């Protein structure tokens, strides 16, 4: 019996060690802005867009694996690699778009977290919003990466509350399966706008930069670990693939359950205009009961605590690499003042926007739309990076994976083009 228990514990430990940047990246994808987008999709269109979660999964997994391989194979983040292989003007433009989108996304997420806590315990959302901003900055600045990464992995469990909510309401599973496996799409502007928002939430540009940079962090730590010292390129690619597929599958599974939960409750009762995560939680209370409301609201806070540092960190890493100064979550504050200053600035500017008079409803939904538009040129730049020679050391990306990466860029480009065409 002790041997069996020891073997079981050892297996769990190995699985936990394999999961890392990909798992955290996937979980961070379901931030409060994403929750709001999926809630709006379910409330406005019912189960109609449930199929999108299965369509986007292979594309988002491929593009994230490619970004991770760029980081692992070169020992540098995505911005540094784009800067070496493409004109600097392209890099400056892409990083500026990323920083702007991330700051707005942080604002939307922190505002949603403050509103969610207000719904649960009452009092003032303004105070909660600022507090969440301070906590996120302190955690990312003063906790070394090798410890912070473990906390982020644990935080991913917050996502499972959204799976649980689907089983606290009456769910017409026959309708769910029909909508999921028999896609329906109309080319009116409202659906295309929501589709761009959904795609922009699942395939978000900040995730590309974050995972590439976290693979760089892992590669700096791993040489000091015996279990990684003799790993081959093939083993690294396998680890990256397992980690990323696990993270992206979790992300899309949770998004799927959010869509069908809001479709079965809000849409079914004629509530079709939900544009914030906290508004979705509040609307669920009279329809689905206190348990569903509480799970939904608490999940917003948990996912926000995971996503805000990822948003700030990815923008800071990209800017640091662009202008060539030290940037690493493993460095102490004294050795990377500029880098941590960027993290703090991004978070506090976002918190400032969150407590301003800017409409948080508009910020949440349009953040997802902006991400969808911005992701197109960044994905194209990524594919050009891996297409110009090997560039990844001994790490190679299979041809079919490159094909999926180009297909992901094409999918986003076509969706954005269709939206623009419908608006003319």
N, C-alpha and C positions, 0 to 999 in steps of 0.2 A: 504493500500500500504506500509506504513512504516513497519508493522508487517511482510509482505511477504519479504520485502527486508532484514529485520533483521534476519528472519529465514534462508533465502538464504545465507547470510553472515556467519551465525552460522554453517550451513552445510559445507560450503567451509572451514571454519576454522577447523572443526572436521576432515575433509578429509585430510587437510594439516598436521594436528598434527599426524594422523595415519601414514602418509608417513614419512620415515626417513632413517635409515641405509640401508634398502633394496632398496629404490629408488636411493639413492646416489651410492650404490654399483653397481646396474645395469647400471646406467649412466656411471660410471667410467670404465665399461667393454668396452665401445665403445671409447677407447682412440685412439690417432693417429696410434699406432701400429695396433690396431684392424681395423681401417679404411683402412690402407694399405693392411692388409690381405684380408678383404672383397673385396676391389677394385681389388686385384690380382685375387681372385676367380672369380669375374664377368668378368674381362678382359680376363682371360685365358680360362675359361670354359663356358662363357655365362651364361645362366639361369640354367645350369645343377645342381649347388650346392645350389640353392635357398631353396630346401627342408630341408637342414641341420638346418636352423633356427627354424623350427617347431619341428624337431626331438629332438634338444638339450634343448628346453625350459623346459619341465617337469623335466628333469634330473638336469639342472642347478638350477632351482627353489628349488628342493628338497634338493640338497646339500647345498644351501645357507640358507635355512630354518633350516637345521640341525646345521650348524655352528652358526647361530643366537641363536638357542635354547641352545647350549652349553654355549655361552656367557651369555645369560639371566638367565639360570637356575643355573649356578655355580658362577656367579659374577666374573669369570676369563676368560681370552682370550683363544684362541685355543692352543697356545704354552704351557701355564701353564697346561692345561688339558692333553695334550699329554705327558708332562713331568711327571705327576703324575701317569699315567696309563700305559705308555710304557717305555722301557729302555731309559736312558738319551742319550745313543749313537744314538738312532733313532731320538730323538728330535734334537740333534746337527746337524745331517746330513740333516734333513728336513729344519731346519731354515737356514743353510748355503746355500742350494739350493734355498730357497726362496729369501734370500738377494742378491745372485748373479743374479738370474733372474730379480728381481725388479730393480736392479741398471742398468742392460742392457736395461730394458724396459724404465726406466726414460730417459736414454740417447737417445734412439730412439724417444721418445715422444717429448722431448725438442728440438731435432734437427728438427723434423718435424714441430713444432710450429714456429721455427725461419725461416725455409724455406717457410712456408705458408705466414708469414707476409711479407717476402721479395717479394713474388709473388704479393701481394696486393699493397704494398706501395713502393717497391724497397729498395735500400740501402744495408746494410750488414747483412747477416744472422748470422754471428758470434756475433755481438753485440746483436741482438734480442735474440739469444739462451741464452747467459749469463744473460740477463735481465730477461727473463722468469724464469730462475733458481732462481735468487735472489728474485723475487716477490713471487714465490711459497713458499720459505723458510720463508720469513718474515710473510706471511699470516698464515702459519701453526704454527709458533713459538709464535707469539705475539697476535693472536686472540683466545680467549677462545673457547672451543669446542661448548658451547651452542649457541654462536653467529656464529661460523664458519660453524656449521652444517646447519644453515639456508641459508648461502651464497651458500653452496654446493648444496642444494636443488634447489635454484633459477638457478644455473649454469646448471642444467639438461635440461633446456629449449633449450640450445644450440643444443641439439640433433635433435630437430624438423626440423632444416634446411635440414637434409638429407632426411627427408620425403618430404619436399618441392621440392628438386631437382628432384625427380622422376616425378613430374608433370610439370617440365619445359622442358622435352624432349619427343619425340615421343616414346610411350611405347606400344609394341605389347602384350597387356594384355592376349590374348588367349594363347600365347606361355609361358608367365610367369606362368599362372595357371597350364598349362600342366606340366611344369617342376617342379613346386612346389608340386603337388599332385600325380605325377607319377615319383617317384625317379629313377634316373639313376646313376649307379656307376660302373666304370671300375677299375680294380685292377692294373693299371700301377703306377709306382713310383711317377710321377708328381702329379697325382690326390690324391694319398694317402698322399703325403707330404703336399699338400694344405689342405686336410681334417684334418690332425693332427693340422695344423696351425689354421684352423677355429675352431676346437673343443678346442684347447688350448687358443684361444682368448675368446671364450664364457664361458668356464669353467676354469677360471684362478685361480691359487693357492693364489695369493695375495688377491683376493676377499674373500676367506674363512676367512683369518685372520682378514681382515679389518672389515667385518660385525660382527664377534664374538666380537671384541674389541669395536665396536661402540655400541653394545647392552650393554656391560659392562658400557660404558660411560653413556648411557641413564638410566640404572638402578641406577647409582649413583645420577643422577639428579632428576629422577622421584619421589623418596620418598618425596621430598620437594614440589611436585605439588599435589594439592588436587584431581585433576581429575584422578590421577593414584594411589592414596593411597589405594583404596579399590578394585583394579583390581584383579581378580582371575587368576590362572594359565591358565585356558581355554581362558580367555579374552586376556592374553598376547600372547598365541599361535595364536589366531585369528588375533591379530594386526600384529604379525610378519609375518604370512602367507599372509595377504592382502598387506602389505608393500613390501614383497619380490616378490610376484607374479607381482605386479605393476612394480617394478624395472626391473625384468628379462624380462617381456613382452615388456617393452619399449626398453630395450637393443636389443633384438632379432628382434623387428619390425624395428628398425633403421638399424640394420645390413642387414636385408632383403632388404630394400630400397637401401642401398649402392650397394649391389650385383646386383640388377636388373638395377640400373641406369648405372653402369659401363658396364654391359652386353649389354644394349640397345645402348650404345654410343661407347665405346672403342672396345669391342669384335666385334660388328657389323661392325666396320671400320678396322678390322684387327690388332688392337693394343692389343697385348696379354701379354706384359711384363711390368706390372705396379707393382712396389714393394715398393713405398713410397706413403704416403697420398698426399703430395704436388705434386708429379709427376702425380698422378691421377687427381688432380685439374687442373694442367697445361694442361694435355692432353684433358680435357673436354672443354677447352675454345674454340678452333676452331671448335669443333664438336657440342657443345650444347649451345654456346653463353656465354656472359659475366656474365649473372645473375647466371647461374648454376655454373660457375667457382667461382664467388665471394662467393656464399653460401657454396660451398664445402670447400673453403680455410678458410673462417671465422669459420666454424664449427670445423676445425682441431684445431684452437687456443682455442676455447671455451671448447672443450672436453679435450684438454691437460691441461688447467688450473684446470679442475676438477680431472683428473686422476693422475697427478704427485704427488699432496699431498697424495692421497690415496695410491699410490705405496710406497712413502717414509714412510708414517705413519704406514702402515701394517708391513713393514720390521722392523721399530723401535720398534713397540709394541711386535713383536715376539722375537726380541733379548733381549729387556728389561725383558720380562717374563722368558726367558730362563736362564738369569743370575741373576734374582732376584733383580733388582733395579727399582726405581719408574718410571712409565711410564704412562702418561695420558695427553691427549690433553687439559684437563681442568685445569691442574696444571700450576701455573706461572713458568716462566723460572728458577727462583732461586731455586725452589724445585725439578726440574727435569732436571738438566743440562746434565746428561748423555743421557737421552731420546731425548732431543731436539738436542743434539750433533749428535746423530745417524741420525735423520731426516735431519739435515743440511749436514752431510757427504754423505748420500745416494744421496741427490739431487745434491750436488756440484760435486761429483764423476761422476754422470750421466751427468751433464752439461759438465764436462771435457772430457768425452768420446765423447760427441756430437760434440765438436769442434776439436777433434783429427783427425788423419788421418784414423781412422777406418771407413770402408765403412758403411754409414748409411743405405744403401739399404739392406745390409746383416743383419745389426742389427735389422731392423724392422721385417722382415719376420721370421728370426730365433728366435727372441724373442718369437713369437707365438708358434713356434715348441717346444722350450725349455719349455714354460709354459705347453704345452700339455703333455710332458714327465714327468715333475716335479709334475704335479697335481695327477698322479696315486698313488704314495706312500702316499701323503698327504691325499687324499680321503680315502684310506684304513685305515690310522691311525685314521682319524675322525670316521669312522664307528666302529673301535675297541674301541674307547673311549666311545661311547654311548652304545656299546654292553656289556661292563664290569659293570654290575649292573646298577642301575638307574642313579646315578651320576649327575642328573640334578635337584636336589631338588624336588619340587612338579610339575615341568614342565615335561610333558611326550611327547614323539614323537610317533605317530601312527605307527603300524607295516607296513602299506602300504608306509609310508614316508621313513621308514628305507629300505624297499625293493627298492624304487626308488634310494636311496642313493647308495646302493650296485650296482644297475644297472648302475648308472652313472660311478662308478669306473670301472666296467667291460667294459663299452662302450669305455672309454678312453684307458684302457689296451689293448683291442683287436685292436683298431685303431693303437696304437703305435707298437704293435707286428706285425701287417700287414705291416707297414712301414719298420720296421727292416727286415722282411722277404723279402720284395721286393727289399731291398738294398743289400742283400747277393748274 
